[in-house]
Amino acid sequence: MRVKVALIQMRMSETVSRNIEKAVTLLNEAARQGADVACLPELFVTRYFPVNIGGEVPHSEEVPGRLTWELSELARRGKLLVVAGSIPERSGGALYNTSFVIDSSGRYLGKYRKMHLPDDECFWEAHYFTAGDLGYNVFESSLCRVGVLICYDQWFPEPARILALKGAEIIFYPSAIGNVDRISQEEGDWADAWETVQRGHAIANALPVAVTNRVGREGRVEFWGRSLLIDAFGRVVVRADTEEGVFIGEIDMKQGPRIREGWGFLNRRRPDTYGAILG
């Protein structure tokens, strides 16, 4: 089975309603181009407010809530599986960085709350959000089994492996990452490392990985775009540029099972030797 995946890059304004309108326009364009599934970027309804500490949260809502139902109707009309990037979710007095998934029938499948929160210059999410408490879940859609992680989760191998072991057939990473003024990249090229680690997740778990990033300048951060669609052996099928738009590529969903059987990445694991990882 071949699946057409749409990566949606956005430049956000100060106005929540305009950002939602743009997201809807781009999702409709993805459907018009024949995409089966589309993914929005992290925190797509607002500017990236965690660039500063102590600022106001410009928008939050419940999930499921008003935006969930609006995107559900769009998904139903467009016959499009939607991975709704992430939004600030207000629940029980806490704020979460939350993604949700809607089937192509318009059915709400569930949500994921970001587990790993950065606490770095211009990426001060730990000062705003509470770490996720819903675990790493796989969403059973009519198209395939979908796993969702969010941005900083990308740098940790364990979540991707957990989703693979739970039966995910593709992992989506809505993201917000870029270069920061006055911070040198002394370790090396950040964007190159960012791409490399995600290709590693795809290879090690023998499943496709789709990454969507925002674009444009917000404060000291220049979000670099470069959204990625990676096949189950780490080949980059789509590498977007630095502009807004819809970037579509096609994935062979049968490739992953063939690689797993041939290379034994999962069935030759030795969990009895992995105890030290829990420390």
C-alpha positions in Angstrom: 0.0 0.0 0.0 1.3 3.4 -0.9 0.3 6.5 1.2 0.6 10.1 0.1 1.8 12.2 3.1 1.5 16.0 3.2 3.9 18.0 5.3 2.5 21.5 6.0 4.9 24.3 6.7 3.5 27.6 8.1 4.6 31.1 9.1 2.5 32.2 12.1 1.1 35.7 12.7 0.0 37.3 16.0 -3.6 36.5 15.3 -4.9 33.1 16.3 -7.9 33.2 13.9 -5.6 34.0 10.9 -3.3 31.1 11.8 -6.2 28.7 12.0 -7.6 30.0 8.7 -4.2 29.4 7.1 -4.0 25.9 8.5 -7.4 25.1 7.1 -6.5 26.5 3.7 -3.3 24.4 3.6 -5.1 21.3 4.8 -7.7 21.8 2.0 -4.9 22.2 -0.5 -3.4 18.9 0.7 -6.7 17.2 0.2 -7.1 18.8 -3.2 -3.7 17.4 -4.2 -4.8 13.9 -3.2 -2.9 13.5 0.1 -4.1 10.7 2.4 -2.7 12.2 5.5 -1.5 15.7 6.5 0.5 17.0 9.4 0.6 20.6 10.8 3.6 22.1 12.7 4.0 22.4 16.5 1.9 25.2 18.2 0.5 26.2 14.8 -2.3 28.5 16.3 0.1 31.0 17.9 3.5 32.6 17.5 6.1 30.5 19.3 5.6 32.3 22.7 8.3 30.2 24.6 11.0 32.2 23.0 10.8 34.3 26.2 10.3 33.5 29.8 7.3 35.0 31.6 5.2 35.9 28.6 1.5 35.4 28.2 0.1 32.4 26.6 -1.9 33.9 23.7 -4.3 31.0 23.3 -5.3 27.7 24.9 -8.3 25.5 24.7 -9.6 22.0 25.7 -8.8 19.0 23.5 -11.2 17.8 22.2 -12.7 21.3 21.8 -13.8 23.9 19.3 -10.8 23.5 17.0 -11.0 19.7 17.2 -14.5 19.8 15.8 -13.6 22.3 13.1 -10.8 20.2 11.8 -12.9 17.0 12.1 -15.4 18.5 9.6 -12.5 19.4 7.3 -11.1 15.9 7.5 -14.5 14.4 6.8 -15.1 16.6 3.7 -11.6 16.1 2.4 -11.3 12.4 3.3 -8.0 13.4 4.9 -6.3 11.9 8.0 -5.2 14.9 10.0 -2.3 15.0 12.5 -3.1 18.4 14.1 0.4 19.6 14.9 0.1 20.8 18.4 -1.8 23.5 20.4 -1.7 24.7 24.0 -4.2 22.5 25.8 -5.7 23.8 29.1 -6.8 20.9 31.4 -7.3 20.7 35.1 -5.3 23.9 35.8 -2.3 22.7 33.7 -1.1 23.6 30.3 0.1 20.9 27.9 1.7 20.9 24.5 -0.8 18.6 22.8 -1.3 17.0 19.4 -4.5 15.3 18.3 -5.4 13.0 15.4 -8.6 12.9 13.3 -9.5 10.1 11.0 -10.5 10.7 7.4 -14.1 10.0 8.4 -13.9 13.0 10.8 -13.7 10.8 13.9 -11.5 12.1 16.7 -9.0 9.4 17.5 -7.2 10.8 20.5 -4.4 13.1 21.7 -0.7 13.0 22.7 0.8 15.4 25.3 4.5 16.2 24.7 6.6 14.3 27.2 10.1 16.0 26.8 10.1 19.7 27.4 13.1 21.8 26.4 14.5 24.3 28.8 17.0 26.1 26.6 17.5 29.7 25.5 14.6 30.8 23.3 13.0 27.3 23.8 11.7 27.8 27.3 8.8 25.3 27.1 9.4 23.9 30.6 8.4 27.3 32.0 5.0 27.1 30.4 3.9 23.5 29.9 3.5 20.5 32.1 5.1 17.3 30.9 2.7 14.9 29.2 0.8 12.3 31.3 -0.9 10.1 28.7 1.9 7.9 27.7 3.0 7.0 24.1 -0.1 5.9 22.2 -0.7 4.5 18.8 -3.9 5.7 17.0 -5.7 3.2 14.9 -7.0 5.0 11.9 -8.7 3.7 8.8 -5.5 4.2 6.8 -2.8 2.9 9.2 -1.6 2.9 12.8 -0.3 6.3 13.6 2.2 7.3 16.3 2.7 11.0 17.2 5.6 12.6 19.1 6.4 16.4 19.3 9.6 18.2 18.4 12.1 17.8 21.4 10.9 14.2 21.7 12.9 13.7 18.5 16.2 13.6 20.3 15.3 10.6 22.5 15.4 7.1 20.9 13.1 5.5 23.5 9.7 7.1 22.5 10.1 6.0 18.8 11.0 2.5 19.8 8.1 2.3 22.2 5.7 3.4 19.4 7.2 0.8 17.1 6.8 -2.0 19.6 3.2 -0.9 20.1 2.6 -1.4 16.4 2.9 2.1 14.9 3.3 2.0 11.1 4.4 5.7 10.8 5.6 8.3 13.3 4.8 12.0 12.9 6.8 14.7 14.6 5.2 18.2 14.5 8.1 20.6 15.3 9.3 24.1 15.9 13.0 24.3 15.6 15.5 26.7 14.0 18.7 28.8 14.4 19.0 31.3 17.3 20.7 34.6 17.0 23.9 35.0 19.1 24.2 31.3 19.8 27.0 29.6 17.9 26.6 26.1 16.6 29.9 25.0 18.0 28.8 21.3 18.2 28.2 21.3 14.4 25.3 22.0 12.1 22.0 21.7 14.1 19.8 21.1 11.1 22.1 18.3 9.9 21.9 16.6 13.3 18.2 17.1 13.4 17.7 15.3 10.1 20.2 12.6 11.0 18.6 11.6 14.3 15.2 11.3 12.6 16.7 9.2 9.8 18.1 7.0 12.6 14.6 6.6 14.2 13.3 5.4 10.8 16.1 2.9 10.2 16.3 1.5 13.7 12.5 0.9 13.9 12.0 0.1 10.2 9.1 2.6 9.8 8.5 5.9 8.0 9.0 9.2 9.8 7.3 12.4 8.9 8.4 15.8 10.3 6.8 19.1 9.9 8.4 22.4 11.0 7.4 26.0 11.1 9.2 28.7 9.0 9.9 32.4 9.4 11.5 34.6 12.1 10.0 34.9 15.6 12.1 37.0 17.9 15.7 35.6 17.9 14.7 32.3 16.2 14.7 31.7 12.5 12.7 28.5 12.0 14.3 26.7 9.2 11.4 24.6 7.7 13.1 21.7 6.0 10.2 19.4 6.8 11.1 15.7 6.1 9.4 12.6 4.9 11.7 9.6 5.5 11.0 6.1 4.4 11.5 2.9 6.5 15.2 2.6 5.6 16.1 6.2 6.2 15.9 7.5 2.7 14.7 11.1 2.5 11.7 11.1 0.2 10.8 14.8 0.7 13.0 17.6 2.1 11.1 20.8 2.0 12.6 24.3 1.6 12.3 27.3 3.9 9.0 28.6 2.6 5.3 28.1 3.5 3.4 25.4 1.7 2.3 21.9 1.2 5.0 19.3 0.5 3.8 15.9 -0.6 5.6 12.6 -0.9 4.6 8.9 -1.2 5.5 6.1 1.2 5.4 2.4 0.6 3.8 1.1 3.8 4.9 -2.5 3.0 8.6 -1.6 3.0 8.9 -1.5 6.8 7.6 -5.0 7.5 10.0 -6.4 4.8 12.9 -4.6 6.5 12.0 -5.8 9.9 11.7 -9.4 8.8 15.0 -9.3 6.9 17.1 -7.2 9.3 15.5 -8.4 12.6 15.7 -4.9 14.3 12.8 -5.8 16.6 12.5 -9.6 16.8 16.2 -10.0 17.7 16.1 -7.5 20.5 17.6 -8.5 23.9 15.4 -6.7 26.5 16.9 -8.9 29.2 20.1 -7.0 28.8 18.7 -3.5 28.7 18.0 -2.9 32.4 20.6 -0.1 32.7 18.5 2.1 30.4 15.9 2.4 33.2 18.4 4.2 35.5 
